[in-house]
Amino acid sequence: MQGFSVVEVKEDVIRRNDDTADRLRARLASKKVFFVNLMASPGSGKTTLLLALLPRLAKKYRIGVLEADIDGAVDAKTIADRLGLQTLQIHTGGACHLTAQMVEDALESFDTDNLDLIILENIGNLVCPAEFDTGANMNLVLLSVPEGDDKPLKYPLMFEVANMVAVTKLDTLEVFDFDFDAFKKGVKKRNKDAEIFKVCALTGEGIDAIESALDAKICASIKG
């Protein structure tokens, strides 16, 4: 009877990804570049928030934007055309997440010596992106009002890895039933340290607060 062995493929993949992420984070830190990984479901308002937020941050920081999608370049074109920022589209070839290696390879096309801030708009997904460290300094997770307040209970890892959480599309509260207290309780159950914000990119509500919080983190990192 032949013997057999068990190969823990996922553990090995995650471990190698984490090693790459740590290397990337250290390289960007040496260049005084702050890296934000933005994660959320499709249609939660990621690009719309960036359109409201980045012009403010661009007054203080040199910004590069990475847009990740399975296919297409709609969001990258929108950011580049409307904001004039250095923008790069990443296609994952069917994968539902980005790895640190994908990010590292993509950044070879960026002049990181002349950047202060990199924003990655990750694949629209509340599951897979949370499993892979991208080498970012922080994770910003969005959840829109129409998605419901129960998502921290259903997709725990996404909120466990979040440093900041923003509830978007506040202008739809009259249409959808969203309990902020229940949502906050769900987030804090997964991650007591996560900062929680309420924003509406279309009206500008809450943009000052999230800009100020991001600015403080960026400034402390690149000037510290």
N, CA, C and O of each residue as an XYZ file, in Angstrom:
896
protein
N       0.858     -1.210      0.000
C       0.000      0.000      0.000
C       0.884      1.246      0.000
O       1.761      1.393      0.851
N       0.654      2.114     -0.929
C       1.457      3.319     -1.034
C       1.050      4.341      0.018
O      -0.126      4.473      0.359
N       2.047      5.062      0.524
C       1.765      6.119      1.481
C       1.300      7.369      0.760
O       1.271      7.416     -0.470
N       0.943      8.361      1.518
C       0.513      9.616      0.919
C       0.975     10.766      1.809
O       1.289     10.574      2.983
N       1.009     11.950      1.233
C       1.369     13.146      2.000
C       0.322     14.220      1.752
O      -0.367     14.199      0.732
N       0.205     15.136      2.662
C      -0.758     16.223      2.571
C       0.001     17.529      2.356
O       0.914     17.858      3.113
N      -0.374     18.254      1.342
C       0.253     19.539      1.057
C      -0.742     20.645      1.391
O      -1.823     20.714      0.806
N      -0.379     21.495      2.318
C      -1.242     22.613      2.706
C      -1.030     23.762      1.720
O      -0.285     24.704      1.991
N      -1.695     23.664      0.581
C      -1.466     24.611     -0.507
C      -1.835     26.033     -0.103
O      -1.056     26.962     -0.317
N      -3.026     26.207      0.484
C      -3.487     27.556      0.802
C      -2.567     28.216      1.816
O      -2.238     29.395      1.685
N      -2.150     27.457      2.833
C      -1.262     28.024      3.847
C       0.046     28.478      3.213
O       0.582     29.528      3.567
N       0.559     27.686      2.275
C       1.812     28.037      1.611
C       1.639     29.277      0.746
O       2.509     30.148      0.724
N       0.522     29.361      0.033
C       0.251     30.516     -0.815
C       0.151     31.785      0.033
O       0.734     32.814     -0.311
N      -0.584     31.707      1.133
C      -0.745     32.857      2.018
C       0.594     33.265      2.618
O       0.900     34.454      2.702
N       1.384     32.297      3.032
C       2.679     32.604      3.639
C       3.596     33.306      2.645
O       4.255     34.286      2.993
N       3.643     32.812      1.413
C       4.482     33.451      0.395
C       3.964     34.850      0.064
O       4.742     35.777     -0.157
N       2.635     34.986      0.032
C       2.060     36.307     -0.224
C       2.428     37.285      0.897
O       2.771     38.438      0.633
N       2.356     36.826      2.135
C       2.677     37.689      3.269
C       4.137     38.131      3.233
O       4.454     39.272      3.571
N       5.025     37.225      2.821
C       6.439     37.584      2.708
C       6.632     38.684      1.658
O       7.383     39.636      1.871
N       5.941     38.536      0.520
C       6.024     39.546     -0.537
C       5.438     40.867     -0.063
O       5.991     41.931     -0.343
N       4.331     40.805      0.646
C       3.683     42.012      1.159
C       4.598     42.757      2.125
O       4.697     43.983      2.074
N       5.257     42.022      2.995
C       6.181     42.649      3.946
C       7.340     43.319      3.213
O       7.771     44.411      3.583
N       7.839     42.657      2.174
C       8.947     43.232      1.389
C       8.497     44.509      0.682
O       9.222     45.504      0.659
N       7.304     44.474      0.110
C       6.776     45.648     -0.585
C       6.539     46.797      0.383
O       6.856     47.947      0.079
N       5.983     46.487      1.547
C       5.698     47.514      2.542
C       6.993     48.197      3.002
O       7.046     49.416      3.169
N       8.023     47.390      3.198
C       9.312     47.938      3.625
C       9.923     48.816      2.534
O      10.509     49.860      2.822
N       9.780     48.383      1.278
C      10.346     49.166      0.169
C       9.644     50.512      0.047
O      10.296     51.539     -0.138
N       8.319     50.511      0.149
C       7.583     51.763      0.056
C       7.864     52.665      1.262
O       7.933     53.887      1.129
N       8.025     52.056      2.429
C       8.341     52.841      3.626
C       9.678     53.551      3.476
O       9.844     54.682      3.931
N      10.630     52.879      2.836
C      11.952     53.488      2.640
C      11.881     54.691      1.706
O      12.742     55.570      1.734
N      10.826     54.713      0.870
C      10.625     55.832     -0.056
C       9.640     56.859      0.501
O       9.307     57.834     -0.172
N       9.172     56.635      1.742
C       8.191     57.513      2.376
C       6.894     57.575      1.567
O       6.331     58.650      1.359
N       6.432     56.411      1.116
C       5.177     56.311      0.365
C       4.153     55.565      1.226
O       4.438     54.483      1.738
N       2.970     56.143      1.382
C       1.888     55.529      2.149
C       0.934     54.836      1.175
O       0.595     55.389      0.129
N       0.505     53.621      1.529
C      -0.256     52.782      0.617
C      -1.586     52.389      1.272
O      -1.605     51.783      2.343
N      -2.699     52.744      0.611
C      -4.042     52.437      1.108
C      -4.712     51.420      0.192
O      -4.758     51.600     -1.025
N      -5.230     50.354      0.787
C      -5.964     49.327      0.055
C      -7.454     49.532      0.305
O      -7.927     49.369      1.430
N      -8.198     49.892     -0.753
C      -9.632     50.165     -0.658
C     -10.411     48.937     -1.112
O     -10.254     48.476     -2.242
N     -11.253     48.410     -0.225
C     -11.999     47.189     -0.530
C     -13.489     47.390     -0.277
O     -13.879     48.118      0.636
N     -14.310     46.744     -1.085
C     -15.766     46.850     -0.953
C     -16.431     45.974     -2.002
O     -15.767     45.403     -2.867
N     -17.746     45.878     -1.914
C     -18.526     45.163     -2.923
C     -18.590     45.966     -4.219
O     -18.336     47.171     -4.214
N     -18.928     45.310     -5.329
C     -19.194     46.073     -6.555
C     -20.365     47.025     -6.330
O     -21.368     46.644     -5.726
N     -20.243     48.251     -6.809
C     -21.342     49.193     -6.714
C     -21.496     49.880     -5.371
O     -22.496     50.558     -5.132
N     -20.516     49.714     -4.491
C     -20.621     50.324     -3.159
C     -20.213     51.789     -3.157
O     -20.440     52.500     -2.178
N     -19.607     52.244     -4.257
C     -19.229     53.647     -4.345
C     -17.748     53.915     -4.176
O     -17.361     55.015     -3.783
N     -16.914     52.929     -4.465
C     -15.465     53.099     -4.297
C     -14.925     54.227     -5.174
O     -14.272     55.148     -4.684
N     -15.203     54.144     -6.465
C     -14.685     55.150     -7.396
C     -15.294     56.520     -7.119
O     -14.602     57.536     -7.193
N     -16.575     56.550     -6.802
C     -17.242     57.816     -6.510
C     -16.631     58.485     -5.283
O     -16.456     59.703     -5.261
N     -16.307     57.696     -4.270
C     -15.656     58.254     -3.086
C     -14.279     58.805     -3.437
O     -13.899     59.878     -2.968
N     -13.531     58.075     -4.258
C     -12.207     58.549     -4.651
C     -12.298     59.867     -5.419
O     -11.454     60.747     -5.250
N     -13.307     60.001     -6.250
C     -13.475     61.242     -7.012
C     -13.731     62.431     -6.092
O     -13.365     63.560     -6.417
N     -14.354     62.183     -4.953
C     -14.620     63.249     -3.990
C     -13.433     63.500     -3.070
O     -13.176     64.632     -2.663
N     -12.720     62.440     -2.753
C     -11.667     62.509     -1.736
C     -10.291     62.885     -2.281
O      -9.576     63.676     -1.667
N      -9.921     62.326     -3.424
C      -8.559     62.499     -3.914
C      -8.197     63.936     -4.299
O      -7.054     64.335     -4.076
N      -9.113     64.735     -4.867
C      -8.724     66.124     -5.149
C      -8.304     66.888     -3.892
O      -7.448     67.770     -3.956
N      -8.903     66.548     -2.762
C      -8.532     67.180     -1.499
C      -7.130     66.736     -1.068
O      -6.289     67.556     -0.698
N      -6.899     65.430     -1.125
C      -5.599     64.907     -0.711
C      -4.495     65.320     -1.679
O      -3.337     65.460     -1.287
N      -4.861     65.515     -2.945
C      -3.870     65.888     -3.962
C      -3.303     67.289     -3.736
O      -2.283     67.648     -4.324
N      -3.954     68.072     -2.895
C      -3.419     69.387     -2.567
C      -2.187     69.291     -1.676
O      -1.390     70.226     -1.596
N      -2.040     68.139     -1.002
C      -0.918     67.953     -0.082
C       0.037     66.848     -0.502
O       1.215     66.869     -0.146
N      -0.479     65.870     -1.270
C       0.318     64.681     -1.568
C       0.337     64.369     -3.068
O      -0.608     64.662     -3.801
N       1.441     63.768     -3.489
C       1.560     63.272     -4.861
C       0.968     61.864     -4.876
O       1.433     60.982     -4.154
N      -0.063     61.658     -5.704
C      -0.876     60.445     -5.608
C      -0.800     59.602     -6.878
O      -0.816     60.124     -7.993
N      -0.719     58.299     -6.686
C      -0.847     57.331     -7.766
C      -1.997     56.391     -7.434
O      -2.183     56.034     -6.271
N      -2.772     55.984     -8.438
C      -3.948     55.142     -8.220
C      -3.822     53.841     -9.015
O      -3.533     53.857    -10.212
N      -4.041     52.730     -8.341
C      -4.110     51.416     -8.977
C      -5.564     50.977     -9.013
O      -6.231     50.958     -7.979
N      -6.059     50.626    -10.184
C      -7.429     50.153    -10.341
C      -7.400     48.677    -10.724
O      -6.814     48.310    -11.743
N      -8.024     47.839     -9.919
C      -8.026     46.397    -10.174
C      -9.408     45.924    -10.606
O     -10.405     46.200     -9.939
N      -9.457     45.216    -11.718
C     -10.704     44.626    -12.216
C     -10.369     43.337    -12.954
O      -9.246     43.143    -13.418
N     -11.354     42.471    -13.052
C     -11.168     41.257    -13.845
C     -10.946     41.631    -15.301
O     -10.117     41.028    -15.982
N     -11.677     42.613    -15.773
C     -11.517     43.106    -17.138
C     -12.027     44.546    -17.178
O     -12.618     45.036    -16.216
N     -11.792     45.208    -18.299
C     -12.264     46.572    -18.461
C     -11.334     47.588    -17.817
O     -10.460     47.243    -17.023
N     -11.545     48.852    -18.178
C     -10.716     49.932    -17.632
C     -11.554     51.181    -17.376
O     -11.055     52.303    -17.463
N     -12.817     50.978    -17.064
C     -13.737     52.097    -16.881
C     -13.310     52.992    -15.725
O     -13.247     54.213    -15.870
N     -13.015     52.384    -14.575
C     -12.680     53.176    -13.391
C     -11.335     53.880    -13.547
O     -11.188     55.033    -13.142
N     -10.362     53.200    -14.126
C      -9.052     53.815    -14.333
C      -9.168     55.021    -15.257
O      -8.555     56.061    -15.018
N      -9.958     54.872    -16.312
C     -10.149     55.992    -17.253
C     -10.858     57.158    -16.574
O     -10.528     58.320    -16.811
N     -11.833     56.839    -15.729
C     -12.569     57.881    -15.016
C     -11.643     58.685    -14.111
O     -11.674     59.916    -14.115
N     -10.816     57.981    -13.332
C      -9.888     58.654    -12.411
C      -8.869     59.489    -13.189
O      -8.606     60.641    -12.844
N      -8.306     58.903    -14.231
C      -7.289     59.608    -15.014
C      -7.861     60.824    -15.721
O      -7.253     61.894    -15.713
N      -9.030     60.662    -16.334
C      -9.622     61.756    -17.102
C     -10.120     62.888    -16.209
O      -9.939     64.063    -16.527
N     -10.745     62.531    -15.095
C     -11.370     63.559    -14.262
C     -10.431     64.173    -13.240
O     -10.609     65.327    -12.850
N      -9.427     63.412    -12.800
C      -8.536     63.932    -11.764
C      -7.118     64.187    -12.254
O      -6.354     64.902    -11.605
N      -6.761     63.603    -13.403
C      -5.430     63.819    -13.946
C      -4.321     63.182    -13.130
O      -3.171     63.617    -13.204
N      -4.646     62.162    -12.355
C      -3.648     61.498    -11.519
C      -3.005     60.332    -12.269
O      -3.600     59.755    -13.179
N      -1.785     60.001    -11.870
C      -1.101     58.832    -12.422
C      -1.926     57.596    -12.054
O      -2.087     57.285    -10.874
N      -2.443     56.901    -13.052
C      -3.379     55.797    -12.817
C      -2.980     54.584    -13.642
O      -2.572     54.712    -14.796
N      -3.102     53.413    -13.044
C      -2.748     52.171    -13.732
C      -3.851     51.143    -13.544
O      -4.299     50.903    -12.423
N      -4.289     50.537    -14.642
C      -5.286     49.475    -14.596
C      -4.602     48.125    -14.459
O      -3.663     47.819    -15.194
N      -5.079     47.316    -13.511
C      -4.594     45.946    -13.349
C      -5.725     44.993    -13.697
O      -6.824     45.108    -13.153
N      -5.466     44.053    -14.598
C      -6.432     43.001    -14.895
C      -5.966     41.715    -14.221
O      -4.802     41.331    -14.336
N      -6.873     41.059    -13.524
C      -6.491     39.877    -12.739
C      -6.633     38.566    -13.502
O      -6.287     37.507    -12.979
N      -7.136     38.625    -14.729
C      -7.259     37.388    -15.500
C      -8.253     36.411    -14.922
O      -8.077     35.197    -15.030
N      -9.310     36.940    -14.301
C     -10.353     36.074    -13.738
C     -10.283     35.908    -12.241
O     -11.249     35.453    -11.629
N      -9.168     36.263    -11.631
C      -9.025     36.123    -10.180
C      -9.891     37.150     -9.463
O     -10.092     38.259     -9.960
N     -10.404     36.776     -8.290
C     -11.309     37.653     -7.540
C     -10.580     38.494     -6.496
O     -11.213     39.083     -5.620
N      -9.253     38.553     -6.586
C      -8.479     39.317     -5.618
C      -7.138     39.690     -6.227
O      -6.758     39.184     -7.283
N      -6.437     40.568     -5.560
C      -5.051     40.882     -5.919
C      -4.118     40.277     -4.894
O      -4.429     40.238     -3.704
N      -2.984     39.809     -5.354
C      -1.927     39.368     -4.448
C      -0.893     40.483     -4.319
O      -0.881     41.433     -5.101
N      -0.036     40.348     -3.327
C       1.035     41.330     -3.150
C       1.977     41.322     -4.353
O       2.522     42.362     -4.724
N       2.166     40.148     -4.961
C       3.041     40.071     -6.127
C       2.462     40.833     -7.306
O       3.196     41.503     -8.033
N       1.152     40.737     -7.503
C       0.500     41.501     -8.568
C       0.711     42.999     -8.358
O       1.002     43.736     -9.299
N       0.561     43.431     -7.113
C       0.742     44.849     -6.800
C       2.193     45.259     -7.032
O       2.465     46.301     -7.628
N       3.110     44.439     -6.560
C       4.536     44.754     -6.725
C       4.901     44.853     -8.202
O       5.633     45.755     -8.610
N       4.387     43.922     -8.996
C       4.664     43.953    -10.440
C       4.077     45.210    -11.078
O       4.715     45.846    -11.917
N       2.859     45.562    -10.674
C       2.202     46.738    -11.246
C       2.956     48.018    -10.903
O       3.045     48.934    -11.721
N       3.492     48.075     -9.703
C       4.185     49.286     -9.265
C       5.499     49.526     -9.998
O       6.085     50.603     -9.891
N       5.959     48.529    -10.739
C       7.149     48.729    -11.561
C       6.883     49.782    -12.642
O       7.811     50.393    -13.173
N       5.601     49.981    -12.957
C       5.240     50.976    -13.977
C       5.045     52.368    -13.377
O       4.825     53.337    -14.104
N       5.127     52.463    -12.051
C       4.951     53.741    -11.369
C       6.295     54.341    -10.980
O       7.251     53.624    -10.685
N       6.347     55.654    -10.986
C       7.528     56.359    -10.493
C       7.335     56.591     -8.999
O       7.004     57.701     -8.582
N       7.538     55.559     -8.195
C       7.265     55.657     -6.765
C       8.196     56.640     -6.046
O       7.895     57.081     -4.937
N       9.324     56.983     -6.673
C      10.220     57.974     -6.060
C       9.567     59.348     -6.011
O       9.977     60.209     -5.233
N       8.550     59.550     -6.845
C       7.878     60.847     -6.896
C       6.417     60.751     -6.472
O       5.565     61.499     -6.953
N       6.145     59.822     -5.569
C       4.807     59.674     -5.002
C       4.877     59.719     -3.479
O       5.875     59.326     -2.876
N       3.802     60.204     -2.875
C       3.650     60.172     -1.423
C       2.573     59.187     -1.003
O       2.608     58.637      0.097
N       1.616     58.973     -1.898
C       0.436     58.189     -1.569
C       0.024     57.324     -2.750
O      -0.070     57.800     -3.881
N      -0.220     56.047     -2.475
C      -0.762     55.120     -3.475
C      -2.103     54.612     -2.965
O      -2.216     54.170     -1.822
N      -3.112     54.679     -3.817
C      -4.439     54.151     -3.504
C      -4.718     52.973     -4.426
O      -4.644     53.104     -5.648
N      -5.038     51.833     -3.845
C      -5.444     50.666     -4.626
C      -6.945     50.474     -4.482
O      -7.443     50.248     -3.379
N      -7.667     50.564     -5.600
C      -9.079     50.197     -5.595
C      -9.157     48.722     -5.967
O      -9.078     48.360     -7.141
N      -9.309     47.890     -4.966
C      -9.246     46.441     -5.141
C     -10.491     45.914     -5.855
O     -11.461     46.644     -6.061
N     -10.448     44.645     -6.227
C     -11.576     43.976     -6.874
C     -12.837     44.111     -6.011
O     -12.761     43.999     -4.787
N     -13.983     44.349     -6.633
C     -15.240     44.442     -5.899
C     -15.670     43.087     -5.379
O     -16.152     42.242     -6.134
N     -15.489     42.882     -4.060
C     -15.724     41.567     -3.477
C     -15.561     41.686     -1.966
O     -14.598     42.304     -1.512
N     -16.452     41.126     -1.183
C     -16.324     41.192      0.274
C     -15.645     39.965      0.875
O     -15.578     39.829      2.096
N     -15.140     39.071      0.021
C     -14.547     37.838      0.540
C     -13.059     37.746      0.202
O     -12.209     37.957      1.067
N     -12.747     37.431     -1.052
C     -11.372     37.098     -1.441
C     -10.334     38.180     -1.156
O      -9.262     37.850     -0.650
N     -10.595     39.458     -1.453
C      -9.548     40.461     -1.231
C      -9.071     40.540      0.216
O      -7.922     40.895      0.476
N      -9.950     40.211      1.151
C      -9.579     40.289      2.570
C      -8.562     39.223      2.964
O      -7.887     39.359      3.984
N      -8.448     38.175      2.174
C      -7.560     37.062      2.513
C      -6.102     37.342      2.162
O      -5.205     36.659      2.658
N      -5.856     38.348      1.305
C      -4.507     38.568      0.795
C      -3.977     39.947      1.172
O      -4.532     40.970      0.772
N      -2.908     39.960      1.938
C      -2.207     41.194      2.277
C      -1.606     41.758      0.994
O      -0.875     41.059      0.292
N      -1.908     43.009      0.687
C      -1.411     43.625     -0.554
C      -0.106     44.395     -0.350
O       0.485     44.893     -1.308
N       0.335     44.486      0.903
C       1.506     45.301      1.200
C       1.127     46.713      1.603
O       1.990     47.577      1.760
N      -0.174     46.944      1.770
C      -0.662     48.276      2.125
C      -0.373     48.605      3.580
O      -0.192     47.711      4.407
N      -0.332     49.900      3.884
C      -0.200     50.353      5.261
C      -1.517     50.257      6.009
O      -1.543     50.081      7.227
N      -2.611     50.376      5.265
C      -3.915     50.287      5.909
C      -4.978     49.829      4.919
O      -4.843     50.002      3.707
N      -6.037     49.241      5.467
C      -7.186     48.811      4.676
C      -8.385     49.695      4.991
O      -8.778     49.842      6.148
N      -8.959     50.282      3.945
C     -10.180     51.071      4.058
C     -11.309     50.266      3.418
O     -11.262     49.962      2.226
N     -12.316     49.924      4.206
C     -13.427     49.100      3.726
C     -14.690     49.951      3.655
O     -15.020     50.668      4.600
N     -15.392     49.868      2.529
C     -16.659     50.575      2.347
C     -17.822     49.586      2.376
O     -17.698     48.441      1.943
N     -18.940     50.053      2.889
C     -20.191     49.307      2.800
C     -21.298     50.309      2.535
O     -21.458     51.268      3.290
N     -22.060     50.102      1.479
C     -23.121     51.049      1.142
C     -24.400     50.717      1.898
O     -24.653     49.563      2.242
N     -25.193     51.736      2.146
C     -26.474     51.566      2.837
C     -27.344     50.482      2.198
O     -27.920     49.673      2.926
N     -27.463     50.432      0.852
C     -28.324     49.403      0.254
C     -27.891     47.972      0.533
O     -28.701     47.053      0.410
N     -26.627     47.761      0.906
C     -26.148     46.396      1.166
C     -26.640     45.840      2.491
O     -26.665     44.623      2.673
N     -27.028     46.695      3.412
C     -27.564     46.228      4.694
C     -26.550     46.251      5.817
O     -25.343     46.161      5.588
N     -27.055     46.374      7.038
C     -26.188     46.530      8.206
C     -25.645     45.215      8.757
O     -24.858     45.225      9.704
N     -26.050     44.081      8.179
C     -25.648     42.782      8.721
C     -24.357     42.223      8.135
O     -23.937     41.131      8.519
N     -23.720     42.939      7.220
C     -22.575     42.378      6.507
C     -21.361     42.066      7.375
O     -20.645     41.117      7.057
N     -21.082     42.811      8.462
C     -19.958     42.401      9.314
C     -20.152     41.022      9.931
O     -19.178     40.344     10.260
N     -21.402     40.606     10.089
C     -21.685     39.285     10.642
C     -21.560     38.201      9.582
O     -21.223     37.057      9.888
N     -21.836     38.570      8.322
C     -21.800     37.593      7.240
C     -20.427     37.467      6.588
O     -20.065     36.401      6.088
N     -19.672     38.551      6.596
C     -18.350     38.570      5.958
C     -17.305     39.054      6.977
O     -16.732     40.132      6.818
N     -17.067     38.263      8.004
C     -16.265     38.724      9.143
C     -14.838     39.139      8.821
O     -14.349     40.137      9.351
N     -14.159     38.381      7.951
C     -12.743     38.666      7.715
C     -12.529     40.054      7.140
O     -11.571     40.731      7.513
N     -13.398     40.493      6.240
C     -13.251     41.808      5.637
C     -13.201     42.899      6.697
O     -12.432     43.852      6.580
N     -14.018     42.758      7.726
C     -14.066     43.774      8.768
C     -12.997     43.543      9.839
O     -12.619     44.472     10.554
N     -12.522     42.327      9.945
C     -11.421     42.045     10.867
C     -10.118     42.687     10.407
O      -9.304     43.103     11.232
N      -9.916     42.770      9.082
C      -8.665     43.334      8.561
C      -8.764     44.836      8.294
O      -7.782     45.457      7.886
N      -9.939     45.421      8.520
C     -10.143     46.847      8.223
C      -9.527     47.734      9.302
O      -9.655     47.459     10.495
N      -8.864     48.790      8.870
C      -8.419     49.838      9.792
C      -9.456     50.937      9.885
O      -9.680     51.511     10.951
N     -10.089     51.227      8.749
C     -11.160     52.209      8.687
C     -12.321     51.617      7.905
O     -12.121     50.916      6.914
N     -13.536     51.904      8.356
C     -14.750     51.433      7.688
C     -15.642     52.642      7.420
O     -15.885     53.453      8.314
N     -16.123     52.758      6.196
C     -17.006     53.874      5.849
C     -18.322     53.351      5.284
O     -18.334     52.540      4.358
N     -19.413     53.818      5.845
C     -20.737     53.525      5.300
C     -21.039     54.589      4.253
O     -21.040     55.782      4.559
N     -21.294     54.165      3.029
C     -21.491     55.088      1.911
C     -22.964     55.162      1.493
O     -23.809     54.406      1.972
N     -23.234     56.097      0.585
C     -24.571     56.285      0.007
C     -25.613     56.625      1.070
O     -26.701     56.050      1.097
N     -25.261     57.572      1.946
C     -26.191     57.995      2.986
C     -27.468     58.601      2.407
O     -28.496     58.651      3.082
N     -27.401     59.058      1.159
C     -28.572     59.668      0.535
C     -29.672     58.651      0.233
O     -30.768     59.031     -0.179
N     -29.387     57.357      0.436
C     -30.406     56.334      0.169
C     -31.089     55.845      1.451
O     -31.859     54.885      1.409
N     -30.818     56.487      2.576
C     -31.376     56.030      3.854
C     -32.904     56.038      3.876
O     -33.515     55.227      4.572
N     -33.521     56.937      3.128
C     -34.984     56.998      3.109
C     -35.600     55.798      2.395
O     -36.780     55.493      2.569
N     -34.790     55.130      1.597
C     -35.296     54.002      0.808
C     -34.973     52.661      1.467
O     -35.768     51.723      1.405
N     -33.798     52.580      2.098
C     -33.346     51.304      2.647
C     -33.297     51.334      4.173
O     -33.013     52.365      4.783
N     -33.577     50.193      4.765
C     -33.556     50.064      6.219
C     -32.125     49.718      6.655
O     -31.645     48.609      6.421
N     -31.463     50.676      7.286
C     -30.081     50.459      7.730
C     -29.955     50.948      9.169
O     -30.201     52.117      9.465
N     -29.569     50.037     10.058
C     -29.436     50.340     11.485
C     -27.965     50.579     11.806
O     -27.192     49.625     11.890
N     -27.565     51.842     11.987
C     -26.164     52.160     12.236
C     -25.664     51.554     13.545
O     -24.514     51.122     13.627
N     -26.505     51.521     14.553
C     -26.079     50.943     15.830
C     -25.787     49.450     15.675
O     -24.803     48.944     16.213
N     -26.649     48.752     14.936
C     -26.428     47.323     14.700
C     -25.163     47.106     13.876
O     -24.393     46.179     14.129
N     -24.961     47.975     12.885
C     -23.761     47.866     12.048
C     -22.501     48.082     12.876
O     -21.556     47.297     12.796
N     -22.490     49.143     13.667
C     -21.324     49.431     14.505
C     -21.048     48.295     15.477
O     -19.894     47.922     15.689
N     -22.090     47.751     16.062
C     -21.932     46.619     16.974
C     -21.321     45.429     16.254
O     -20.461     44.738     16.802
N     -21.767     45.188     15.017
C     -21.223     44.078     14.234
C     -19.767     44.270     13.896
O     -18.975     43.331     13.971
N     -19.398     45.520     13.511
C     -17.994     45.812     13.195
C     -17.128     45.636     14.432
O     -16.081     44.992     14.370
N     -17.555     46.204     15.556
C     -16.759     46.164     16.780
C     -16.635     44.745     17.330
O     -15.672     44.430     18.029
N     -17.602     43.894     17.017
C     -17.503     42.492     17.410
C     -16.337     41.819     16.696
O     -15.669     40.948     17.252
N     -16.106     42.237     15.454
C     -15.019     41.669     14.654
C     -13.703     42.402     14.870
O     -12.628     41.807     14.791
N     -13.800     43.706     15.145
C     -12.592     44.528     15.155
C     -12.839     45.773     16.008
O     -13.372     46.768     15.518
N     -12.455     45.717     17.269
C     -12.748     46.823     18.184
C     -11.969     48.086     17.858
O     -12.338     49.169     18.314
N     -10.889     47.969     17.071
C     -10.040     49.122     16.777
C     -10.417     49.858     15.487
O      -9.876     50.927     15.204
N     -11.330     49.300     14.715
C     -11.684     49.923     13.431
C     -12.392     51.259     13.645
O     -13.305     51.362     14.464
N     -11.962     52.285     12.896
C     -12.636     53.580     12.915
C     -13.802     53.527     11.925
O     -13.657     53.001     10.821
N     -14.940     54.063     12.313
C     -16.137     53.984     11.481
C     -16.593     55.386     11.081
O     -16.666     56.291     11.912
N     -16.900     55.550      9.787
C     -17.317     56.835      9.250
C     -18.617     56.671      8.473
O     -18.953     55.579      8.017
N     -19.338     57.776      8.334
C     -20.537     57.832      7.494
C     -20.275     58.869      6.406
O     -19.942     60.015      6.707
N     -20.423     58.473      5.145
C     -20.110     59.409      4.065
C     -21.136     59.340      2.936
O     -21.793     58.323      2.715
N     -21.241     60.448      2.245
C     -22.009     60.499      0.998
C     -21.192     61.331      0.026
O     -21.099     62.551      0.166
N     -20.609     60.679     -0.945
C     -19.732     61.379     -1.889
C     -20.497     62.382     -2.742
O     -19.933     63.391     -3.167
N     -21.768     62.118     -2.995
C     -22.546     63.006     -3.859
C     -22.896     64.323     -3.175
O     -22.920     65.370     -3.821
N     -23.169     64.277     -1.869
C     -23.528     65.491     -1.135
C     -22.344     66.096     -0.386
O     -22.380     67.258      0.018
N     -21.285     65.286     -0.205
C     -20.122     65.754      0.537
C     -20.179     65.465      2.020
O     -19.231     65.761      2.747
N     -21.280     64.889      2.480
C     -21.422     64.592      3.906
C     -20.349     63.590      4.367
O     -20.174     62.532      3.763
N     -19.649     63.938      5.424
C     -18.663     63.034      6.009
C     -17.311     63.017      5.322
O     -16.384     62.377      5.818
N     -17.170     63.702      4.188
C     -15.902     63.682      3.450
C     -14.801     64.387      4.239
O     -13.651     63.948      4.230
N     -15.148     65.472      4.918
C     -14.160     66.173      5.737
C     -13.564     65.253      6.798
O     -12.353     65.245      7.018
N     -14.420     64.486      7.446
C     -13.973     63.619      8.540
C     -13.049     62.513      8.052
O     -12.015     62.256      8.669
N     -13.406     61.862      6.961
C     -12.569     60.770      6.477
C     -11.271     61.306      5.866
O     -10.224     60.665      5.956
N     -11.350     62.485      5.245
C     -10.129     63.106      4.728
C      -9.171     63.429      5.863
O      -7.973     63.165      5.762
N      -9.693     63.997      6.940
C      -8.860     64.359      8.081
C      -8.196     63.133      8.705
O      -7.020     63.172      9.066
N      -8.961     62.042      8.829
C      -8.417     60.819      9.421
C      -7.329     60.220      8.545
O      -6.293     59.787      9.049
N      -7.557     60.192      7.234
C      -6.544     59.677      6.318
C      -5.300     60.561      6.318
O      -4.172     60.069      6.325
N      -5.524     61.861      6.309
C      -4.418     62.818      6.304
C      -3.510     62.619      7.517
O      -2.286     62.672      7.406
N      -4.129     62.389      8.673
C      -3.348     62.177      9.891
C      -2.482     60.924      9.794
O      -1.325     60.929     10.215
N      -3.054     59.839      9.232
C      -2.296     58.601      9.097
C      -1.170     58.736      8.081
O      -0.057     58.260      8.308
N      -1.464     59.386      6.961
C      -0.448     59.569      5.916
C       0.689     60.428      6.443
O       1.862     60.087      6.291
N       0.332     61.539      7.059
C       1.332     62.486      7.550
C       2.219     61.826      8.607
O       3.439     61.991      8.584
N       1.618     61.087      9.524
C       2.394     60.428     10.570
C       3.353     59.404     10.000
O       4.447     59.209     10.528
N       2.944     58.745      8.919
C       3.772     57.700      8.330
C       4.926     58.263      7.509
O       6.071     57.846      7.683
N       4.633     59.209      6.612
C       5.682     59.656      5.691
C       6.574     60.744      6.284
O       7.661     61.017      5.776
N       6.095     61.365      7.373
C       6.913     62.411      7.990
C       7.488     61.963      9.338
O       8.304     62.657      9.944
N       7.037     60.772      9.797
C       7.481     60.298     11.083
C       8.866     59.695     11.055
O       9.366     59.250     12.088
